[in-house]
């Protein structure tokens, strides 16, 4: 397998799909009303629909990313075996137009860790990825996820956490 490029691509593709489902399951246990998005051209993978105290609903759009040493903010490309893209779709860096939060799914020692990176922060960073060590305070930080569309909250926390 190490020398077989096609097999490595196939495994990477499987890992990405599995991570989406793992993330969806974790979020569903916490928030209940969570779904995978079955729209192939959608720039996000999962939605969370939360009831607010006011009775209105808040929808959070999530892009899932496999995270080894960093979380990538690149969208619009295929991973794994389907890497060759002939549809004319161009890659892009996630923004608030595409999703509300990128979630890095990291596996270590048979444990799954989630890193919540709001797209308002990604826009401010202006980078294609970020190291997990740089965003350790975003790991399992559900307050960040729940407030991911609140720009002033996110940027204040990012400065407090020394991400900015």
LOZA-879364 format. One line per field, with one value per residue (C-alpha): residue in three letters; x, y, z. Coordinates in steps of 0.25 Angstrom, whole numbers, plus 5000, padded with zeros to 4 digits. Layout:
residues N
residuo = c(ala / ...) $
east = c(X / ...) $
north = c(Y / ...) $
up = c(Z / ...) $
end
This chain:
residues 164
residuo = c(unk / unk / unk / unk / unk / unk / unk / unk / unk / unk / unk / unk / unk / unk / unk / unk / unk / unk / unk / unk / unk / unk / unk / unk / unk / unk / unk / unk / unk / unk / unk / unk / unk / unk / unk / unk / unk / unk / unk / unk / unk / unk / unk / unk / unk / unk / unk / unk / unk / unk / unk / unk / unk / unk / unk / unk / unk / unk / unk / unk / unk / unk / unk / unk / unk / unk / unk / unk / unk / unk / unk / unk / unk / unk / unk / unk / unk / unk / unk / unk / unk / unk / unk / unk / unk / unk / unk / unk / unk / unk / unk / unk / unk / unk / unk / unk / unk / unk / unk / unk / unk / unk / unk / unk / unk / unk / unk / unk / unk / unk / unk / unk / unk / unk / unk / unk / unk / unk / unk / unk / unk / unk / unk / unk / unk / unk / unk / unk / unk / unk / unk / unk / unk / unk / unk / unk / unk / unk / unk / unk / unk / unk / unk / unk / unk / unk / unk / unk / unk / unk / unk / unk / unk / unk / unk / unk / unk / unk / unk / unk / unk / unk / unk / unk) $
east = c(5000 / 5011 / 5016 / 5002 / 4998 / 4984 / 4982 / 4987 / 4977 / 4965 / 4969 / 4969 / 4956 / 4950 / 4956 / 4950 / 4936 / 4937 / 4942 / 4929 / 4920 / 4928 / 4927 / 4912 / 4910 / 4917 / 4910 / 4896 / 4898 / 4901 / 4891 / 4881 / 4876 / 4889 / 4890 / 4900 / 4897 / 4895 / 4898 / 4910 / 4913 / 4911 / 4923 / 4919 / 4917 / 4908 / 4897 / 4893 / 4879 / 4879 / 4866 / 4870 / 4864 / 4856 / 4849 / 4856 / 4866 / 4880 / 4887 / 4902 / 4908 / 4920 / 4932 / 4938 / 4953 / 4963 / 4973 / 4987 / 4997 / 4988 / 4974 / 4973 / 4964 / 4964 / 4951 / 4946 / 4956 / 4954 / 4963 / 4968 / 4965 / 4956 / 4967 / 4966 / 4955 / 4950 / 4938 / 4944 / 4942 / 4953 / 4959 / 4956 / 4959 / 4947 / 4940 / 4927 / 4920 / 4924 / 4921 / 4921 / 4932 / 4942 / 4944 / 4957 / 4955 / 4968 / 4970 / 4981 / 4982 / 4969 / 4962 / 4955 / 4958 / 4950 / 4956 / 4946 / 4951 / 4940 / 4941 / 4941 / 4955 / 4959 / 4956 / 4964 / 4976 / 4977 / 4984 / 4981 / 4983 / 4987 / 4995 / 4987 / 4998 / 4994 / 4979 / 4980 / 4970 / 4959 / 4960 / 4946 / 4942 / 4927 / 4926 / 4934 / 4925 / 4912 / 4917 / 4924 / 4916 / 4918 / 4931 / 4934 / 4933 / 4942 / 4952 / 4953 / 4955 / 4965 / 4973 / 4972 / 4976 / 4988 / 4983 / 4983) $
north = c(5000 / 5011 / 5010 / 5009 / 5024 / 5020 / 5012 / 5023 / 5032 / 5023 / 5022 / 5037 / 5038 / 5028 / 5035 / 5048 / 5042 / 5034 / 5047 / 5054 / 5043 / 5043 / 5058 / 5058 / 5047 / 5054 / 5067 / 5060 / 5054 / 5068 / 5077 / 5067 / 5074 / 5071 / 5066 / 5062 / 5071 / 5062 / 5073 / 5070 / 5084 / 5090 / 5097 / 5091 / 5076 / 5077 / 5087 / 5089 / 5095 / 5100 / 5106 / 5119 / 5125 / 5134 / 5122 / 5125 / 5116 / 5117 / 5109 / 5106 / 5102 / 5093 / 5088 / 5076 / 5074 / 5062 / 5069 / 5062 / 5073 / 5085 / 5088 / 5092 / 5103 / 5100 / 5096 / 5092 / 5081 / 5066 / 5058 / 5044 / 5036 / 5046 / 5057 / 5060 / 5070 / 5072 / 5080 / 5094 / 5096 / 5105 / 5103 / 5114 / 5118 / 5116 / 5129 / 5133 / 5132 / 5117 / 5112 / 5117 / 5108 / 5098 / 5086 / 5079 / 5064 / 5059 / 5044 / 5041 / 5029 / 5024 / 5037 / 5047 / 5062 / 5073 / 5087 / 5098 / 5109 / 5119 / 5125 / 5139 / 5135 / 5129 / 5142 / 5150 / 5140 / 5140 / 5126 / 5113 / 5105 / 5106 / 5097 / 5089 / 5094 / 5108 / 5106 / 5096 / 5106 / 5103 / 5088 / 5083 / 5098 / 5097 / 5112 / 5116 / 5107 / 5112 / 5127 / 5124 / 5135 / 5145 / 5153 / 5161 / 5149 / 5140 / 5151 / 5155 / 5140 / 5138 / 5149 / 5144 / 5130 / 5137 / 5132 / 5146) $
up = c(5000 / 5003 / 4989 / 4982 / 4979 / 4975 / 4988 / 4997 / 4989 / 4992 / 5007 / 5008 / 5001 / 5011 / 5023 / 5018 / 5017 / 5030 / 5037 / 5032 / 5038 / 5051 / 5053 / 5049 / 5060 / 5071 / 5067 / 5067 / 5081 / 5086 / 5078 / 5073 / 5060 / 5051 / 5037 / 5026 / 5014 / 5002 / 4992 / 4984 / 4980 / 4994 / 5000 / 5014 / 5019 / 5031 / 5037 / 5051 / 5054 / 5068 / 5075 / 5082 / 5094 / 5086 / 5079 / 5066 / 5059 / 5057 / 5045 / 5046 / 5033 / 5035 / 5026 / 5031 / 5029 / 5032 / 5041 / 5044 / 5048 / 5042 / 5038 / 5023 / 5019 / 5004 / 4998 / 4984 / 4981 / 4982 / 4991 / 4990 / 4977 / 4971 / 4972 / 4957 / 4955 / 4941 / 4944 / 4944 / 4958 / 4965 / 4979 / 4989 / 5003 / 5012 / 5015 / 5022 / 5008 / 5008 / 5022 / 5037 / 5043 / 5038 / 5047 / 5047 / 5051 / 5057 / 5062 / 5072 / 5081 / 5077 / 5081 / 5072 / 5075 / 5068 / 5065 / 5062 / 5053 / 5050 / 5036 / 5041 / 5047 / 5034 / 5027 / 5037 / 5037 / 5022 / 5021 / 5014 / 5027 / 5042 / 5051 / 5061 / 5072 / 5068 / 5071 / 5083 / 5090 / 5079 / 5082 / 5087 / 5089 / 5087 / 5091 / 5079 / 5070 / 5076 / 5074 / 5061 / 5053 / 5064 / 5058 / 5070 / 5080 / 5071 / 5068 / 5083 / 5087 / 5076 / 5082 / 5096 / 5091 / 5083 / 5070 / 5065) $
end
